[in-house]
Amino acid sequence: MSEEVPLRDQILEISRHLLYQEGYKALSMRKIAKQADVTATSIYLYFENKDHLLHTLIEESVEDLSQFIETRALPKTDSIERFKAITESYVQFALEYPEKYEIIYKVRPDSMARYPKEKFRKARRAYELLVKTIEESVAQGLMEVDKPVVAAYSIWAQLHGVVSVVLNKRLDSRIDSDQFIEDSIELVVQGFLVRTTVS
């Protein structure tokens, strides 16, 4: 007999799915309660309000993304290999866990209470790992980057664009999605490496 899923986890899973499928405005405590087969009051035992619930969803999704990236990237002692692992695992997480990934970006800040600063700093963990990896690569003469923080943010934005095209099924039908992802990651990586000339 399988172990029963705690109600808090059920609420989060249902909320994540509803938010992914229907968006923030359509999400309501009553709708969540109906799908969980509980009263709306039961949800308030775990979450103060809708924003608290959304903050929790975002926080857990970001934590999962950070751990996913760190598990694959931190063991890499070579900075360039770590750089590649970060970019590859970012995209891999998005494709394997689209609902969790979309939660991180889907909810507009002006649609909910401001995300707490201390949680925002914690949410930047994987991003800071990328910054440090770029800084290390620059120090070793493997990359030419003037502003590692800007470069890391640019990489995040490029990868997010690649992921969005695939998840939203906007990719040109003539292009193989797996090849597109592989080539796009390689272009991002190669774009930051120092070019060596053979005499």
CNS distance restraints for C-alpha pairs under 8 A (distance, minus, plus):
assign (resid   5 and name CA) (resid   9 and name CA) 6.59 0.50 0.50
assign (resid   5 and name CA) (resid  10 and name CA) 6.51 0.50 0.50
assign (resid   6 and name CA) (resid  10 and name CA) 6.36 0.50 0.50
assign (resid   7 and name CA) (resid  11 and name CA) 6.11 0.50 0.50
assign (resid   8 and name CA) (resid  12 and name CA) 6.35 0.50 0.50
assign (resid   8 and name CA) (resid  43 and name CA) 7.83 0.50 0.50
assign (resid   8 and name CA) (resid  46 and name CA) 6.57 0.50 0.50
assign (resid   9 and name CA) (resid  13 and name CA) 6.09 0.50 0.50
assign (resid  10 and name CA) (resid  14 and name CA) 6.10 0.50 0.50
assign (resid  10 and name CA) (resid  36 and name CA) 6.85 0.50 0.50
assign (resid  11 and name CA) (resid  15 and name CA) 5.97 0.50 0.50
assign (resid  11 and name CA) (resid  32 and name CA) 6.84 0.50 0.50
assign (resid  11 and name CA) (resid  33 and name CA) 7.79 0.50 0.50
assign (resid  11 and name CA) (resid  36 and name CA) 6.64 0.50 0.50
assign (resid  11 and name CA) (resid  43 and name CA) 7.32 0.50 0.50
assign (resid  12 and name CA) (resid  16 and name CA) 5.97 0.50 0.50
assign (resid  12 and name CA) (resid  53 and name CA) 7.61 0.50 0.50
assign (resid  12 and name CA) (resid  57 and name CA) 6.68 0.50 0.50
assign (resid  13 and name CA) (resid  17 and name CA) 6.28 0.50 0.50
assign (resid  14 and name CA) (resid  18 and name CA) 6.14 0.50 0.50
assign (resid  14 and name CA) (resid  32 and name CA) 6.45 0.50 0.50
assign (resid  14 and name CA) (resid  35 and name CA) 7.20 0.50 0.50
assign (resid  14 and name CA) (resid  36 and name CA) 7.31 0.50 0.50
assign (resid  15 and name CA) (resid  19 and name CA) 5.97 0.50 0.50
assign (resid  15 and name CA) (resid  27 and name CA) 7.48 0.50 0.50
assign (resid  15 and name CA) (resid  32 and name CA) 6.25 0.50 0.50
assign (resid  16 and name CA) (resid  20 and name CA) 6.10 0.50 0.50
assign (resid  16 and name CA) (resid  57 and name CA) 6.95 0.50 0.50
assign (resid  16 and name CA) (resid  99 and name CA) 6.60 0.50 0.50
assign (resid  16 and name CA) (resid 100 and name CA) 7.24 0.50 0.50
assign (resid  16 and name CA) (resid 103 and name CA) 7.19 0.50 0.50
assign (resid  17 and name CA) (resid  21 and name CA) 6.07 0.50 0.50
assign (resid  17 and name CA) (resid  99 and name CA) 6.66 0.50 0.50
assign (resid  18 and name CA) (resid  22 and name CA) 5.59 0.50 0.50
assign (resid  18 and name CA) (resid  23 and name CA) 7.04 0.50 0.50
assign (resid  18 and name CA) (resid  27 and name CA) 6.54 0.50 0.50
assign (resid  19 and name CA) (resid  23 and name CA) 4.56 0.50 0.50
assign (resid  19 and name CA) (resid  24 and name CA) 5.66 0.50 0.50
assign (resid  19 and name CA) (resid  26 and name CA) 7.65 0.50 0.50
assign (resid  19 and name CA) (resid  27 and name CA) 6.20 0.50 0.50
assign (resid  19 and name CA) (resid 103 and name CA) 7.53 0.50 0.50
assign (resid  20 and name CA) (resid  99 and name CA) 5.80 0.50 0.50
assign (resid  20 and name CA) (resid 102 and name CA) 6.85 0.50 0.50
assign (resid  20 and name CA) (resid 103 and name CA) 6.97 0.50 0.50
assign (resid  20 and name CA) (resid 106 and name CA) 8.00 0.50 0.50
assign (resid  22 and name CA) (resid  26 and name CA) 5.85 0.50 0.50
assign (resid  22 and name CA) (resid  27 and name CA) 7.22 0.50 0.50
assign (resid  23 and name CA) (resid  27 and name CA) 6.63 0.50 0.50
assign (resid  23 and name CA) (resid 106 and name CA) 7.91 0.50 0.50
assign (resid  23 and name CA) (resid 107 and name CA) 7.93 0.50 0.50
assign (resid  24 and name CA) (resid 107 and name CA) 6.52 0.50 0.50
assign (resid  24 and name CA) (resid 111 and name CA) 7.82 0.50 0.50
assign (resid  27 and name CA) (resid  31 and name CA) 6.99 0.50 0.50
assign (resid  27 and name CA) (resid  32 and name CA) 7.61 0.50 0.50
assign (resid  28 and name CA) (resid  32 and name CA) 6.34 0.50 0.50
assign (resid  28 and name CA) (resid  50 and name CA) 7.43 0.50 0.50
assign (resid  29 and name CA) (resid  33 and name CA) 6.02 0.50 0.50
assign (resid  29 and name CA) (resid  40 and name CA) 5.98 0.50 0.50
assign (resid  29 and name CA) (resid  43 and name CA) 7.35 0.50 0.50
assign (resid  29 and name CA) (resid  50 and name CA) 7.01 0.50 0.50
assign (resid  30 and name CA) (resid  34 and name CA) 6.16 0.50 0.50
assign (resid  30 and name CA) (resid  39 and name CA) 7.78 0.50 0.50
assign (resid  30 and name CA) (resid  40 and name CA) 5.54 0.50 0.50
assign (resid  31 and name CA) (resid  35 and name CA) 6.45 0.50 0.50
assign (resid  32 and name CA) (resid  36 and name CA) 6.18 0.50 0.50
assign (resid  32 and name CA) (resid  40 and name CA) 7.79 0.50 0.50
assign (resid  33 and name CA) (resid  37 and name CA) 5.87 0.50 0.50
assign (resid  33 and name CA) (resid  38 and name CA) 5.13 0.50 0.50
assign (resid  33 and name CA) (resid  39 and name CA) 5.56 0.50 0.50
assign (resid  33 and name CA) (resid  40 and name CA) 5.11 0.50 0.50
assign (resid  33 and name CA) (resid  42 and name CA) 7.85 0.50 0.50
assign (resid  33 and name CA) (resid  43 and name CA) 7.04 0.50 0.50
assign (resid  34 and name CA) (resid  38 and name CA) 6.33 0.50 0.50
assign (resid  34 and name CA) (resid  39 and name CA) 7.31 0.50 0.50
assign (resid  34 and name CA) (resid  40 and name CA) 7.97 0.50 0.50
assign (resid  38 and name CA) (resid  42 and name CA) 6.48 0.50 0.50
assign (resid  39 and name CA) (resid  43 and name CA) 7.38 0.50 0.50
assign (resid  40 and name CA) (resid  44 and name CA) 7.00 0.50 0.50
assign (resid  41 and name CA) (resid  45 and name CA) 6.94 0.50 0.50
assign (resid  42 and name CA) (resid  46 and name CA) 7.56 0.50 0.50
assign (resid  43 and name CA) (resid  47 and name CA) 6.13 0.50 0.50
assign (resid  44 and name CA) (resid  48 and name CA) 5.45 0.50 0.50
assign (resid  44 and name CA) (resid  49 and name CA) 6.84 0.50 0.50
assign (resid  47 and name CA) (resid  52 and name CA) 5.86 0.50 0.50
assign (resid  47 and name CA) (resid  53 and name CA) 5.66 0.50 0.50
assign (resid  48 and name CA) (resid  52 and name CA) 5.95 0.50 0.50
assign (resid  48 and name CA) (resid  53 and name CA) 7.56 0.50 0.50
assign (resid  49 and name CA) (resid  53 and name CA) 6.41 0.50 0.50
assign (resid  50 and name CA) (resid  54 and name CA) 6.25 0.50 0.50
assign (resid  51 and name CA) (resid  55 and name CA) 5.99 0.50 0.50
assign (resid  51 and name CA) (resid 112 and name CA) 6.00 0.50 0.50
assign (resid  51 and name CA) (resid 113 and name CA) 6.16 0.50 0.50
assign (resid  52 and name CA) (resid  56 and name CA) 6.21 0.50 0.50
assign (resid  53 and name CA) (resid  57 and name CA) 6.32 0.50 0.50
assign (resid  54 and name CA) (resid  58 and name CA) 6.15 0.50 0.50
assign (resid  55 and name CA) (resid  59 and name CA) 5.96 0.50 0.50
assign (resid  55 and name CA) (resid 115 and name CA) 6.73 0.50 0.50
assign (resid  56 and name CA) (resid  60 and name CA) 6.04 0.50 0.50
assign (resid  57 and name CA) (resid  61 and name CA) 6.09 0.50 0.50
assign (resid  57 and name CA) (resid 103 and name CA) 7.14 0.50 0.50
assign (resid  58 and name CA) (resid  62 and name CA) 6.07 0.50 0.50
assign (resid  58 and name CA) (resid 100 and name CA) 7.96 0.50 0.50
assign (resid  58 and name CA) (resid 103 and name CA) 6.00 0.50 0.50
assign (resid  58 and name CA) (resid 104 and name CA) 5.40 0.50 0.50
assign (resid  59 and name CA) (resid  63 and name CA) 6.12 0.50 0.50
assign (resid  59 and name CA) (resid 119 and name CA) 7.15 0.50 0.50
assign (resid  59 and name CA) (resid 123 and name CA) 7.07 0.50 0.50
assign (resid  60 and name CA) (resid  64 and name CA) 6.12 0.50 0.50
assign (resid  61 and name CA) (resid  65 and name CA) 6.20 0.50 0.50
assign (resid  61 and name CA) (resid 100 and name CA) 5.16 0.50 0.50
assign (resid  61 and name CA) (resid 101 and name CA) 6.74 0.50 0.50
assign (resid  61 and name CA) (resid 103 and name CA) 7.11 0.50 0.50
assign (resid  61 and name CA) (resid 104 and name CA) 6.64 0.50 0.50
assign (resid  62 and name CA) (resid  66 and name CA) 6.07 0.50 0.50
assign (resid  62 and name CA) (resid 101 and name CA) 7.99 0.50 0.50
assign (resid  62 and name CA) (resid 104 and name CA) 6.66 0.50 0.50
assign (resid  62 and name CA) (resid 123 and name CA) 5.84 0.50 0.50
assign (resid  63 and name CA) (resid  67 and name CA) 6.14 0.50 0.50
assign (resid  63 and name CA) (resid 123 and name CA) 7.00 0.50 0.50
assign (resid  64 and name CA) (resid  68 and name CA) 6.00 0.50 0.50
assign (resid  65 and name CA) (resid  69 and name CA) 6.22 0.50 0.50
assign (resid  65 and name CA) (resid  90 and name CA) 7.36 0.50 0.50
assign (resid  65 and name CA) (resid  93 and name CA) 6.63 0.50 0.50
assign (resid  65 and name CA) (resid 101 and name CA) 7.75 0.50 0.50
assign (resid  65 and name CA) (resid 126 and name CA) 7.79 0.50 0.50
assign (resid  66 and name CA) (resid  70 and name CA) 6.00 0.50 0.50
assign (resid  66 and name CA) (resid 123 and name CA) 7.97 0.50 0.50
assign (resid  66 and name CA) (resid 125 and name CA) 6.52 0.50 0.50
assign (resid  66 and name CA) (resid 126 and name CA) 5.08 0.50 0.50
assign (resid  67 and name CA) (resid  71 and name CA) 5.89 0.50 0.50
assign (resid  68 and name CA) (resid  72 and name CA) 6.75 0.50 0.50
assign (resid  68 and name CA) (resid  89 and name CA) 6.98 0.50 0.50
assign (resid  68 and name CA) (resid  90 and name CA) 7.99 0.50 0.50
assign (resid  68 and name CA) (resid  93 and name CA) 7.00 0.50 0.50
assign (resid  69 and name CA) (resid  73 and name CA) 5.88 0.50 0.50
assign (resid  69 and name CA) (resid  85 and name CA) 7.55 0.50 0.50
assign (resid  69 and name CA) (resid  86 and name CA) 5.79 0.50 0.50
assign (resid  69 and name CA) (resid  89 and name CA) 5.40 0.50 0.50
assign (resid  69 and name CA) (resid  90 and name CA) 6.33 0.50 0.50
assign (resid  69 and name CA) (resid 126 and name CA) 6.91 0.50 0.50
assign (resid  70 and name CA) (resid  74 and name CA) 5.21 0.50 0.50
assign (resid  70 and name CA) (resid  86 and name CA) 7.77 0.50 0.50
assign (resid  70 and name CA) (resid 126 and name CA) 7.25 0.50 0.50
assign (resid  71 and name CA) (resid  75 and name CA) 7.26 0.50 0.50
assign (resid  72 and name CA) (resid  76 and name CA) 7.75 0.50 0.50
assign (resid  72 and name CA) (resid  85 and name CA) 6.23 0.50 0.50
assign (resid  72 and name CA) (resid  86 and name CA) 7.42 0.50 0.50
assign (resid  72 and name CA) (resid  89 and name CA) 6.95 0.50 0.50
assign (resid  73 and name CA) (resid  81 and name CA) 7.99 0.50 0.50
assign (resid  73 and name CA) (resid  82 and name CA) 5.01 0.50 0.50
assign (resid  73 and name CA) (resid  83 and name CA) 7.56 0.50 0.50
assign (resid  73 and name CA) (resid  85 and name CA) 5.08 0.50 0.50
assign (resid  73 and name CA) (resid  86 and name CA) 5.66 0.50 0.50
assign (resid  74 and name CA) (resid  82 and name CA) 6.86 0.50 0.50
assign (resid  75 and name CA) (resid  82 and name CA) 7.92 0.50 0.50
assign (resid  76 and name CA) (resid  81 and name CA) 6.18 0.50 0.50
assign (resid  76 and name CA) (resid  82 and name CA) 5.08 0.50 0.50
assign (resid  76 and name CA) (resid  85 and name CA) 7.99 0.50 0.50
assign (resid  77 and name CA) (resid  81 and name CA) 7.65 0.50 0.50
assign (resid  77 and name CA) (resid  82 and name CA) 7.00 0.50 0.50
assign (resid  78 and name CA) (resid  82 and name CA) 6.16 0.50 0.50
assign (resid  79 and name CA) (resid  83 and name CA) 6.03 0.50 0.50
assign (resid  79 and name CA) (resid 133 and name CA) 5.87 0.50 0.50
assign (resid  79 and name CA) (resid 134 and name CA) 7.71 0.50 0.50
assign (resid  79 and name CA) (resid 136 and name CA) 6.63 0.50 0.50
assign (resid  79 and name CA) (resid 137 and name CA) 5.79 0.50 0.50
assign (resid  80 and name CA) (resid  84 and name CA) 6.23 0.50 0.50
assign (resid  80 and name CA) (resid 133 and name CA) 7.84 0.50 0.50
assign (resid  80 and name CA) (resid 137 and name CA) 6.75 0.50 0.50
assign (resid  80 and name CA) (resid 142 and name CA) 7.84 0.50 0.50
assign (resid  81 and name CA) (resid  85 and name CA) 6.11 0.50 0.50
assign (resid  82 and name CA) (resid  86 and name CA) 6.15 0.50 0.50
assign (resid  82 and name CA) (resid 133 and name CA) 7.14 0.50 0.50
assign (resid  83 and name CA) (resid  87 and name CA) 6.49 0.50 0.50
assign (resid  83 and name CA) (resid 130 and name CA) 6.86 0.50 0.50
assign (resid  83 and name CA) (resid 133 and name CA) 6.31 0.50 0.50
assign (resid  83 and name CA) (resid 134 and name CA) 7.36 0.50 0.50
assign (resid  83 and name CA) (resid 189 and name CA) 7.64 0.50 0.50
assign (resid  84 and name CA) (resid  88 and name CA) 6.04 0.50 0.50
assign (resid  84 and name CA) (resid 189 and name CA) 6.62 0.50 0.50
assign (resid  85 and name CA) (resid  89 and name CA) 5.84 0.50 0.50
assign (resid  86 and name CA) (resid  90 and name CA) 6.04 0.50 0.50
assign (resid  86 and name CA) (resid 130 and name CA) 7.00 0.50 0.50
assign (resid  87 and name CA) (resid  91 and name CA) 6.56 0.50 0.50
assign (resid  87 and name CA) (resid 159 and name CA) 7.41 0.50 0.50
assign (resid  87 and name CA) (resid 185 and name CA) 6.73 0.50 0.50
assign (resid  88 and name CA) (resid  92 and name CA) 6.09 0.50 0.50
assign (resid  88 and name CA) (resid 185 and name CA) 6.85 0.50 0.50
assign (resid  89 and name CA) (resid  93 and name CA) 5.93 0.50 0.50
assign (resid  90 and name CA) (resid  94 and name CA) 6.48 0.50 0.50
assign (resid  90 and name CA) (resid 159 and name CA) 7.75 0.50 0.50
assign (resid  91 and name CA) (resid  95 and name CA) 6.31 0.50 0.50
assign (resid  91 and name CA) (resid 159 and name CA) 6.80 0.50 0.50
assign (resid  91 and name CA) (resid 160 and name CA) 7.93 0.50 0.50
assign (resid  91 and name CA) (resid 163 and name CA) 6.38 0.50 0.50
assign (resid  92 and name CA) (resid  96 and name CA) 6.07 0.50 0.50
assign (resid  93 and name CA) (resid  97 and name CA) 5.72 0.50 0.50
assign (resid  93 and name CA) (resid  98 and name CA) 7.66 0.50 0.50
assign (resid  93 and name CA) (resid 101 and name CA) 7.39 0.50 0.50
assign (resid  94 and name CA) (resid  98 and name CA) 5.11 0.50 0.50
assign (resid  94 and name CA) (resid 100 and name CA) 7.74 0.50 0.50
assign (resid  94 and name CA) (resid 101 and name CA) 5.24 0.50 0.50
assign (resid  94 and name CA) (resid 102 and name CA) 7.89 0.50 0.50
assign (resid  94 and name CA) (resid 163 and name CA) 6.81 0.50 0.50
assign (resid  95 and name CA) (resid 163 and name CA) 7.34 0.50 0.50
assign (resid  95 and name CA) (resid 167 and name CA) 7.28 0.50 0.50
assign (resid  97 and name CA) (resid 101 and name CA) 6.17 0.50 0.50
assign (resid  98 and name CA) (resid 102 and name CA) 5.88 0.50 0.50
assign (resid  98 and name CA) (resid 167 and name CA) 7.50 0.50 0.50
assign (resid  99 and name CA) (resid 103 and name CA) 6.23 0.50 0.50
assign (resid 100 and name CA) (resid 104 and name CA) 6.90 0.50 0.50
assign (resid 101 and name CA) (resid 105 and name CA) 7.25 0.50 0.50
assign (resid 102 and name CA) (resid 106 and name CA) 5.41 0.50 0.50
assign (resid 103 and name CA) (resid 107 and name CA) 6.67 0.50 0.50
assign (resid 107 and name CA) (resid 111 and name CA) 6.88 0.50 0.50
assign (resid 107 and name CA) (resid 112 and name CA) 7.86 0.50 0.50
assign (resid 108 and name CA) (resid 112 and name CA) 7.30 0.50 0.50
assign (resid 109 and name CA) (resid 113 and name CA) 7.25 0.50 0.50
assign (resid 109 and name CA) (resid 114 and name CA) 6.34 0.50 0.50
assign (resid 109 and name CA) (resid 115 and name CA) 7.48 0.50 0.50
assign (resid 110 and name CA) (resid 114 and name CA) 7.58 0.50 0.50
assign (resid 115 and name CA) (resid 119 and name CA) 7.14 0.50 0.50
assign (resid 115 and name CA) (resid 120 and name CA) 6.73 0.50 0.50
assign (resid 116 and name CA) (resid 120 and name CA) 6.25 0.50 0.50
assign (resid 117 and name CA) (resid 121 and name CA) 6.23 0.50 0.50
assign (resid 118 and name CA) (resid 122 and name CA) 6.42 0.50 0.50
assign (resid 119 and name CA) (resid 123 and name CA) 6.08 0.50 0.50
assign (resid 120 and name CA) (resid 124 and name CA) 6.57 0.50 0.50
assign (resid 121 and name CA) (resid 125 and name CA) 7.38 0.50 0.50
assign (resid 124 and name CA) (resid 128 and name CA) 6.00 0.50 0.50
assign (resid 125 and name CA) (resid 129 and name CA) 6.31 0.50 0.50
assign (resid 126 and name CA) (resid 130 and name CA) 6.46 0.50 0.50
assign (resid 127 and name CA) (resid 131 and name CA) 6.41 0.50 0.50
assign (resid 127 and name CA) (resid 152 and name CA) 7.01 0.50 0.50
assign (resid 127 and name CA) (resid 153 and name CA) 7.73 0.50 0.50
assign (resid 127 and name CA) (resid 156 and name CA) 7.93 0.50 0.50
assign (resid 128 and name CA) (resid 132 and name CA) 6.15 0.50 0.50
assign (resid 129 and name CA) (resid 133 and name CA) 6.10 0.50 0.50
assign (resid 130 and name CA) (resid 134 and name CA) 6.20 0.50 0.50
assign (resid 130 and name CA) (resid 152 and name CA) 6.13 0.50 0.50
assign (resid 131 and name CA) (resid 135 and name CA) 6.21 0.50 0.50
assign (resid 131 and name CA) (resid 148 and name CA) 5.66 0.50 0.50
assign (resid 131 and name CA) (resid 149 and name CA) 5.70 0.50 0.50
assign (resid 131 and name CA) (resid 151 and name CA) 7.88 0.50 0.50
assign (resid 131 and name CA) (resid 152 and name CA) 5.60 0.50 0.50
assign (resid 132 and name CA) (resid 136 and name CA) 6.09 0.50 0.50
assign (resid 132 and name CA) (resid 148 and name CA) 7.98 0.50 0.50
assign (resid 133 and name CA) (resid 137 and name CA) 6.17 0.50 0.50
assign (resid 134 and name CA) (resid 138 and name CA) 6.14 0.50 0.50
assign (resid 134 and name CA) (resid 143 and name CA) 7.38 0.50 0.50
assign (resid 134 and name CA) (resid 145 and name CA) 7.87 0.50 0.50
assign (resid 134 and name CA) (resid 148 and name CA) 6.04 0.50 0.50
assign (resid 134 and name CA) (resid 152 and name CA) 7.64 0.50 0.50
assign (resid 135 and name CA) (resid 139 and name CA) 6.20 0.50 0.50
assign (resid 135 and name CA) (resid 148 and name CA) 6.17 0.50 0.50
assign (resid 136 and name CA) (resid 140 and name CA) 6.32 0.50 0.50
assign (resid 137 and name CA) (resid 141 and name CA) 6.32 0.50 0.50
assign (resid 137 and name CA) (resid 142 and name CA) 5.14 0.50 0.50
assign (resid 137 and name CA) (resid 143 and name CA) 5.56 0.50 0.50
assign (resid 138 and name CA) (resid 142 and name CA) 5.66 0.50 0.50
assign (resid 138 and name CA) (resid 143 and name CA) 4.67 0.50 0.50
assign (resid 138 and name CA) (resid 144 and name CA) 5.95 0.50 0.50
assign (resid 138 and name CA) (resid 145 and name CA) 6.62 0.50 0.50
assign (resid 141 and name CA) (resid 194 and name CA) 7.45 0.50 0.50
assign (resid 142 and name CA) (resid 193 and name CA) 5.97 0.50 0.50
assign (resid 142 and name CA) (resid 194 and name CA) 5.46 0.50 0.50
assign (resid 143 and name CA) (resid 192 and name CA) 5.75 0.50 0.50
assign (resid 143 and name CA) (resid 193 and name CA) 4.71 0.50 0.50
assign (resid 143 and name CA) (resid 194 and name CA) 4.90 0.50 0.50
assign (resid 144 and name CA) (resid 192 and name CA) 6.72 0.50 0.50
assign (resid 144 and name CA) (resid 193 and name CA) 6.92 0.50 0.50
assign (resid 144 and name CA) (resid 194 and name CA) 5.98 0.50 0.50
assign (resid 145 and name CA) (resid 151 and name CA) 7.19 0.50 0.50
assign (resid 145 and name CA) (resid 192 and name CA) 7.36 0.50 0.50
assign (resid 147 and name CA) (resid 151 and name CA) 6.15 0.50 0.50
assign (resid 148 and name CA) (resid 152 and name CA) 5.97 0.50 0.50
assign (resid 149 and name CA) (resid 153 and name CA) 6.30 0.50 0.50
assign (resid 150 and name CA) (resid 154 and name CA) 6.10 0.50 0.50
assign (resid 151 and name CA) (resid 155 and name CA) 6.18 0.50 0.50
assign (resid 152 and name CA) (resid 156 and name CA) 6.22 0.50 0.50
assign (resid 153 and name CA) (resid 157 and name CA) 6.21 0.50 0.50
assign (resid 154 and name CA) (resid 158 and name CA) 6.19 0.50 0.50
assign (resid 155 and name CA) (resid 159 and name CA) 6.12 0.50 0.50
assign (resid 155 and name CA) (resid 188 and name CA) 7.02 0.50 0.50
assign (resid 156 and name CA) (resid 160 and name CA) 6.04 0.50 0.50
assign (resid 157 and name CA) (resid 161 and name CA) 6.19 0.50 0.50
assign (resid 158 and name CA) (resid 162 and name CA) 6.39 0.50 0.50
assign (resid 158 and name CA) (resid 188 and name CA) 7.79 0.50 0.50
assign (resid 159 and name CA) (resid 163 and name CA) 6.17 0.50 0.50
assign (resid 159 and name CA) (resid 185 and name CA) 7.52 0.50 0.50
assign (resid 160 and name CA) (resid 164 and name CA) 5.99 0.50 0.50
assign (resid 161 and name CA) (resid 165 and name CA) 6.27 0.50 0.50
assign (resid 162 and name CA) (resid 166 and name CA) 6.60 0.50 0.50
assign (resid 162 and name CA) (resid 181 and name CA) 6.98 0.50 0.50
assign (resid 162 and name CA) (resid 184 and name CA) 7.22 0.50 0.50
assign (resid 163 and name CA) (resid 167 and name CA) 6.03 0.50 0.50
assign (resid 164 and name CA) (resid 168 and name CA) 5.76 0.50 0.50
assign (resid 165 and name CA) (resid 169 and name CA) 6.04 0.50 0.50
assign (resid 165 and name CA) (resid 170 and name CA) 4.98 0.50 0.50
assign (resid 165 and name CA) (resid 171 and name CA) 5.66 0.50 0.50
assign (resid 166 and name CA) (resid 170 and name CA) 6.28 0.50 0.50
assign (resid 166 and name CA) (resid 171 and name CA) 5.99 0.50 0.50
assign (resid 166 and name CA) (resid 177 and name CA) 6.97 0.50 0.50
assign (resid 171 and name CA) (resid 175 and name CA) 7.01 0.50 0.50
assign (resid 171 and name CA) (resid 177 and name CA) 7.34 0.50 0.50
assign (resid 175 and name CA) (resid 179 and name CA) 7.64 0.50 0.50
assign (resid 175 and name CA) (resid 180 and name CA) 6.72 0.50 0.50
assign (resid 176 and name CA) (resid 180 and name CA) 6.03 0.50 0.50
assign (resid 177 and name CA) (resid 181 and name CA) 6.17 0.50 0.50
assign (resid 178 and name CA) (resid 182 and name CA) 6.22 0.50 0.50
assign (resid 179 and name CA) (resid 183 and name CA) 5.94 0.50 0.50
assign (resid 180 and name CA) (resid 184 and name CA) 5.90 0.50 0.50
assign (resid 181 and name CA) (resid 185 and name CA) 6.19 0.50 0.50
assign (resid 182 and name CA) (resid 186 and name CA) 6.26 0.50 0.50
assign (resid 183 and name CA) (resid 187 and name CA) 6.12 0.50 0.50
assign (resid 184 and name CA) (resid 188 and name CA) 6.33 0.50 0.50
assign (resid 185 and name CA) (resid 189 and name CA) 6.25 0.50 0.50
assign (resid 186 and name CA) (resid 190 and name CA) 5.94 0.50 0.50
assign (resid 187 and name CA) (resid 191 and name CA) 5.85 0.50 0.50
assign (resid 188 and name CA) (resid 192 and name CA) 7.02 0.50 0.50
assign (resid 189 and name CA) (resid 193 and name CA) 6.85 0.50 0.50
